[in-house]
Amino acid sequence: MSEELTIILKDISSQLSRLIKIIESQTKSPVGFEWQDLMKLPKHLQTTAIVLGKTGCVCATDVAQATGRARAVESSYLNDLVLLGLAKKEKRSNKTVYYLPVTE
């Protein structure tokens, strides 16, 4: 391979890397999750995660009303998100609320 061609290929590679970084920085999910994290989830958890992300702080009843699924089902899915580290939960008076973890 000629030296000139090597230089051109390195330049193309550098430009491509720069474009990938720009695209990744502009493709944040509007619902509080990175798209990559959201797309790795099974469809049923994606739906629950989207409702949580749009609302920010919910109880299982709120999510069940939004998705049309049973409260117990949504409670289980929300707990799955907690186990995956994508959500946090805490008791507030007589109900458990789920929210997005704060990232720095």
C-alpha positions as CSV (number, residue, x, y, z in Angstrom):
1,M,0.0,0.0,0.0
2,S,1.4,3.4,-0.9
3,E,2.2,5.9,1.8
4,E,-0.3,8.4,0.3
5,L,-3.1,5.8,0.5
6,T,-2.2,5.0,4.1
7,I,-2.4,8.7,5.1
8,I,-5.8,9.0,3.4
9,L,-7.2,5.9,5.1
10,K,-6.0,7.1,8.5
11,D,-7.7,10.5,7.8
12,I,-10.9,8.7,6.9
13,S,-10.7,6.6,10.0
14,S,-10.2,9.6,12.2
15,Q,-13.1,11.5,10.6
16,L,-15.4,8.5,11.0
17,S,-14.5,8.2,14.7
18,R,-15.2,11.8,15.2
19,L,-18.6,11.5,13.4
20,I,-19.5,8.4,15.5
21,K,-18.8,10.4,18.7
22,I,-21.0,13.3,17.5
23,I,-23.8,10.9,16.6
24,E,-23.6,9.1,20.0
25,S,-23.7,12.4,21.9
26,Q,-26.8,13.5,20.1
27,T,-28.8,10.3,20.3
28,K,-29.8,10.4,24.0
29,S,-33.1,8.9,24.8
30,P,-35.8,11.5,25.6
31,V,-37.0,9.3,28.5
32,G,-34.0,9.3,30.8
33,F,-32.4,6.1,29.5
34,E,-29.6,5.6,27.0
35,W,-31.0,4.1,23.8
36,Q,-28.5,1.3,24.0
37,D,-29.7,0.3,27.5
38,L,-33.3,0.6,26.6
39,M,-32.9,-1.5,23.4
40,K,-31.2,-4.3,25.4
41,L,-34.3,-4.8,27.5
42,P,-37.1,-7.2,26.6
43,K,-40.1,-5.5,25.0
44,H,-42.2,-5.7,28.2
45,L,-39.5,-4.0,30.3
46,Q,-39.0,-1.4,27.6
47,T,-42.6,-0.3,27.9
48,T,-42.4,0.0,31.7
49,A,-39.0,1.8,31.4
50,I,-40.4,4.3,29.0
51,V,-43.4,5.1,31.3
52,L,-41.0,5.5,34.2
53,G,-38.6,7.7,32.2
54,K,-41.4,10.0,30.9
55,T,-42.8,10.4,34.4
56,G,-39.7,10.4,36.5
57,C,-41.2,9.1,39.7
58,V,-44.1,6.6,39.7
59,C,-45.8,3.9,41.7
60,A,-46.8,0.6,40.1
61,T,-50.5,1.7,39.9
62,D,-49.4,4.7,37.7
63,V,-47.5,2.5,35.3
64,A,-50.3,0.0,35.2
65,Q,-52.8,2.7,34.2
66,A,-50.4,3.9,31.5
67,T,-49.7,0.4,30.1
68,G,-53.1,-1.3,30.6
69,R,-51.4,-4.1,32.5
70,A,-52.1,-5.3,36.0
71,R,-50.5,-3.4,38.9
72,A,-48.8,-6.6,40.2
73,V,-47.3,-7.2,36.8
74,E,-45.9,-3.6,36.6
75,S,-44.6,-3.9,40.2
76,S,-42.7,-7.0,39.2
77,Y,-41.3,-5.2,36.0
78,L,-40.3,-2.1,38.0
79,N,-38.5,-4.3,40.5
80,D,-36.7,-6.0,37.6
81,L,-35.5,-2.5,36.5
82,V,-34.3,-1.9,40.0
83,L,-32.3,-5.1,39.9
84,L,-30.8,-4.1,36.6
85,G,-29.7,-0.8,38.1
86,L,-31.9,1.2,35.8
87,A,-34.3,2.4,38.5
88,K,-34.3,3.0,42.3
89,K,-37.2,2.6,44.7
90,E,-38.2,3.8,48.1
91,K,-41.1,3.6,50.5
92,R,-43.2,6.7,50.8
93,S,-45.9,6.4,53.4
94,N,-47.9,3.4,52.3
95,K,-46.6,2.9,48.8
96,T,-43.4,2.2,47.0
97,V,-42.3,4.7,44.4
98,Y,-39.8,4.1,41.6
99,Y,-37.5,6.7,40.0
100,L,-34.5,7.1,37.8
101,P,-31.1,7.0,39.5
102,V,-29.2,10.3,39.5
103,T,-26.2,10.1,37.2
104,E,-23.3,12.6,37.2
